[in-house]
Amino acid sequence: MTGDDDANGRDDEVRGPRRVPGPRAAADDFDLGAVPTAPGPTAPAPALSHRVLKALLGAWALAACSAEETEAVEAHLTECAACADEALRLRDAVGLLHTDRSLDLDPLLRSRVLESCLSRRPARIPVPSWAVPYDAETARLDALLRDIGSSEWHAPVRLRWFEGERQVNRKTTVAGVIGHLMTVDGLVSTALGLDDPAAGGRRGSDTAPGSELPLSPTLRTETYWSAARRPATRAVREPWRDQSHALIRTVSFAGRGAAELSVSYGDFALPLQDALLDRAFECWVHGGDIADAVDYPYEAPSAAHLHRMIDLAARLLPAALAGRRRAGLAAPARHLVRAGSPGRSLHLEIEGSGGGNWYIALDSPAALGSPDHAVAQVALDGTEFCRLVAGHVSPVDAAAGQEGDREAIRDVLFAAASLSRL
């Protein structure tokens, strides 16, 4: 055995099993005066343990491993399912660090996360299904408000709705819109026995002077805006969001008993279930108004929620049509029938997301819409129909497919627009 062979044998004994190399040392850390010994033959690298390979997954995901380490890790991933799952998650996380992707979150991310969480651990006090659209729309609007800057709270917003035969509008700001939503939500708060933040947190303060009737949404909003000492700011977001949380929490704990309550809007009332659906609809509509003002992407509600909103509007149409008839704004009834009996109807066909078929009674709100008695048909896209109901598009300009009795079609389209309000 030569001296070199003897030295190599001693080197193998001292070195032992190979370790994962640590960070490289700087050049200053070496003694430049020392003479390095000639390396001996390279010994085959021993297999790395599971613990070491798992510790290398982060570096592997960042492509920071050496060629030998990369080969060892990837060979291990074909044999270890746990490490393969972890490696996939790390690679996805690294993908989020790339700057060439959109930073806008998927609008369905919240629902998917909640669905995943609830599938693992159901909520002890679940939100009633009829309150879920309101929960979703307030959360979506709140996410928009979190993203905008302080100056954008004062961006001008023009609210539009129909009165009689004409479209009217009112100019306010982003903060003013949130104040309006909070003010009208106060009607639901009062029905549930909660404080009304728009009235200074006092119960029962939503009545007009000298009247026992609740203020109408328009009058409540105008009163709130005119009473403000200075223009609303982003400070309005917190009481509005606290109020929406309180409403959802209260109806969840109240259970079935809450569904029997009625919410008064002054000259009409809605069951609590419909009132929260109405609030979800208005939250979405005004969220779109705000998004347009600050140039922010804002999608329509999910198909299931949009279907419920369309269904509410369709159920309100016969009463709205009767109200316009009493005001002389619609053609007189032609064939009166007993309450609950099928009568002359219009087939409302809603296409696209949230769509379906509804039959609107034309001559009496107590009549039953029937396909056998349909005298006209209107086909509209779901979002376009909601824009009509919100007063954002004129009945004359609504992109509708129309067939049959023209008078009935005109009356129903104008009745749909009359459902809008401030």
PEQUI-V520036 format. One record per helix or strand. SS is the DSSP state (2 for helix, 1 for strand). FROM is the first residue (numbers start at 0). TO is the last residue. If there is no record, write none. Layout:
ss:SS from:FROM to:TO
ss:SS from:FROM to:TO
This chain:
ss:2 from:2 to:14
ss:2 from:26 to:28
ss:2 from:49 to:54
ss:2 from:56 to:60
ss:2 from:66 to:76
ss:2 from:80 to:94
ss:2 from:108 to:119
ss:2 from:128 to:146
ss:2 from:150 to:153
ss:1 from:155 to:162
ss:1 from:165 to:172
ss:2 from:173 to:190
ss:2 from:196 to:198
ss:1 from:206 to:206
ss:1 from:213 to:213
ss:2 from:216 to:226
ss:2 from:235 to:253
ss:2 from:255 to:258
ss:1 from:261 to:263
ss:1 from:268 to:270
ss:2 from:271 to:293
ss:2 from:302 to:325
ss:1 from:341 to:350
ss:1 from:355 to:360
ss:1 from:367 to:380
ss:2 from:381 to:388
ss:1 from:400 to:403
ss:2 from:405 to:417
